[in-house]
Amino acid sequence: MTDREIQALVEAVLVQTMRDAGFESASVEAKPNHADEDALFVTVRFRSGAGVTSGHTTADALVAMRCALESKGEHRFPYLIYDYPDDPPPYAHDVLAAE
């Protein structure tokens, strides 16, 4: 699959599975995972005020995305990274940890 096809498929799956959770958009980056295997890292962005996404919703989204990708011949594992606009940046309250 091309990067564009993967992006379109990921967006379509997330719109269906996470719309009610406040899904806004997603971006996909292909890179190696911790075991140096090819993988897809999907940053899922939510609308302001969306709150925390339930485990059931995130699990359904991951399974649906994995199945949709595999049905198109794409076997890289999709890792989901959640981006909530209301969350403070990492280490915002711990200056020493940020250095």
Sine and cosine of phi, psi and omega as CSV:
sin_phi,cos_phi,sin_psi,cos_psi,sin_omega,cos_omega
0.00,0.00,0.54,-0.84,0.07,-1.00
-0.99,0.17,0.27,-0.96,0.04,-1.00
-0.85,0.52,-0.64,0.77,0.01,-1.00
-0.90,0.43,-0.67,0.74,0.02,-1.00
-0.91,0.42,-0.65,0.76,0.04,-1.00
-0.89,0.45,-0.73,0.69,0.00,-1.00
-0.85,0.53,-0.73,0.68,-0.02,-1.00
-0.90,0.44,-0.67,0.75,0.00,-1.00
-0.91,0.40,-0.70,0.71,0.01,-1.00
-0.87,0.49,-0.73,0.68,0.01,-1.00
-0.86,0.50,-0.70,0.72,-0.02,-1.00
-0.88,0.47,-0.69,0.72,0.01,-1.00
-0.91,0.41,-0.70,0.72,-0.04,-1.00
-0.93,0.36,-0.56,0.83,0.08,-1.00
-0.88,0.48,-0.67,0.74,-0.02,-1.00
-0.95,0.30,-0.64,0.77,-0.13,-0.99
-1.00,-0.04,-0.39,0.92,-0.10,-0.99
-0.82,-0.57,0.17,0.98,-0.02,-1.00
-0.82,0.57,-0.73,0.68,-0.04,-1.00
-0.94,0.33,-0.24,0.97,0.02,-1.00
-1.00,0.01,-0.03,1.00,0.02,-1.00
0.99,-0.13,0.34,0.94,0.02,-1.00
-0.84,0.54,0.71,-0.71,0.03,-1.00
-0.90,-0.44,-0.76,0.65,-0.02,-1.00
-0.30,-0.95,0.12,-0.99,0.03,-1.00
-0.55,-0.84,0.44,-0.90,0.13,-0.99
-0.73,-0.69,0.54,-0.84,-0.07,-1.00
-0.86,-0.50,0.73,-0.69,0.06,-1.00
-0.78,-0.62,0.82,-0.57,0.05,-1.00
-1.00,0.00,0.83,-0.56,0.03,-1.00
-0.27,-0.96,0.24,-0.97,0.01,-1.00
-0.94,0.35,0.52,-0.85,0.08,-1.00
-1.00,0.01,-0.21,-0.98,-0.05,-1.00
-0.89,0.47,-0.40,0.92,0.00,-1.00
-0.99,-0.16,0.22,0.98,0.00,-1.00
0.90,0.44,0.47,0.88,0.09,-1.00
-0.99,-0.11,0.56,-0.83,0.06,-1.00
-0.88,0.48,0.71,-0.71,-0.04,-1.00
-0.52,-0.85,0.18,-0.98,0.09,-1.00
-0.89,-0.45,0.80,-0.60,0.05,-1.00
-0.95,-0.30,0.91,-0.42,-0.10,-1.00
-0.96,-0.29,0.91,-0.41,0.08,-1.00
-1.00,0.01,0.88,-0.47,-0.04,-1.00
-0.98,-0.20,0.89,-0.45,-0.01,-1.00
-0.98,-0.18,0.66,-0.75,-0.03,-1.00
-0.92,-0.40,0.38,-0.93,0.07,-1.00
-0.94,0.35,0.43,-0.90,0.07,-1.00
-0.85,0.52,0.68,-0.73,0.01,-1.00
0.99,0.12,0.11,0.99,-0.06,-1.00
-0.91,0.41,-0.53,0.85,-0.03,-1.00
0.98,0.22,-0.14,-0.99,-0.06,-1.00
-0.98,0.18,0.68,-0.74,0.01,-1.00
-1.00,0.09,0.69,-0.72,-0.03,-1.00
-0.92,0.38,0.46,-0.89,0.02,-1.00
-0.88,0.47,-0.58,0.81,0.02,-1.00
-0.89,0.46,-0.68,0.73,0.00,-1.00
-0.91,0.41,-0.71,0.70,-0.02,-1.00
-0.92,0.39,-0.61,0.79,0.03,-1.00
-0.91,0.41,-0.69,0.73,0.04,-1.00
-0.87,0.49,-0.66,0.75,0.00,-1.00
-0.90,0.43,-0.70,0.71,-0.02,-1.00
-0.91,0.42,-0.70,0.71,0.00,-1.00
-0.90,0.43,-0.70,0.71,0.01,-1.00
-0.89,0.46,-0.66,0.75,0.00,-1.00
-0.92,0.40,-0.71,0.70,0.00,-1.00
-0.87,0.49,-0.71,0.70,0.01,-1.00
-0.90,0.44,-0.68,0.73,0.00,-1.00
-0.90,0.43,-0.67,0.74,0.01,-1.00
-0.91,0.42,-0.72,0.69,-0.01,-1.00
-0.90,0.45,-0.56,0.83,0.02,-1.00
-0.91,0.42,-0.34,0.94,0.03,-1.00
-0.98,-0.19,0.11,0.99,0.04,-1.00
1.00,0.02,0.17,0.99,0.00,-1.00
-0.99,-0.12,0.91,-0.41,-0.11,-0.99
-0.95,-0.31,0.05,1.00,0.09,-1.00
-0.94,0.34,0.65,-0.76,-0.03,-1.00
-0.96,0.27,0.71,-0.70,0.05,-1.00
-1.00,-0.04,0.89,-0.45,0.10,-0.99
-1.00,-0.06,0.73,-0.68,-0.01,-1.00
-0.98,-0.17,0.75,-0.66,0.05,-1.00
-0.87,-0.49,0.83,-0.56,-0.09,-1.00
-0.99,-0.12,0.72,-0.70,-0.02,-1.00
-0.83,-0.55,0.97,-0.22,0.03,-1.00
-0.98,-0.18,0.86,-0.52,-0.08,-1.00
-0.90,0.44,-0.36,0.93,-0.03,-1.00
-1.00,0.07,-0.16,0.99,0.02,-1.00
-0.97,0.24,0.61,-0.79,0.08,-1.00
-0.94,0.33,0.39,-0.92,0.04,-1.00
-0.89,0.45,0.44,-0.90,0.02,-1.00
-0.83,0.56,0.65,-0.76,0.05,-1.00
0.91,0.41,0.32,0.95,-0.04,-1.00
-0.86,0.51,-0.50,0.87,-0.06,-1.00
-0.97,-0.23,0.03,1.00,-0.04,-1.00
-0.74,-0.67,1.00,0.03,-0.09,-1.00
-0.87,0.49,-0.64,0.77,-0.02,-1.00
-0.91,0.41,-0.61,0.79,0.01,-1.00
-0.93,0.36,-0.47,0.88,-0.03,-1.00
-0.97,0.26,-0.30,0.95,-0.06,-1.00
-0.99,0.13,0.00,0.00,0.00,0.00
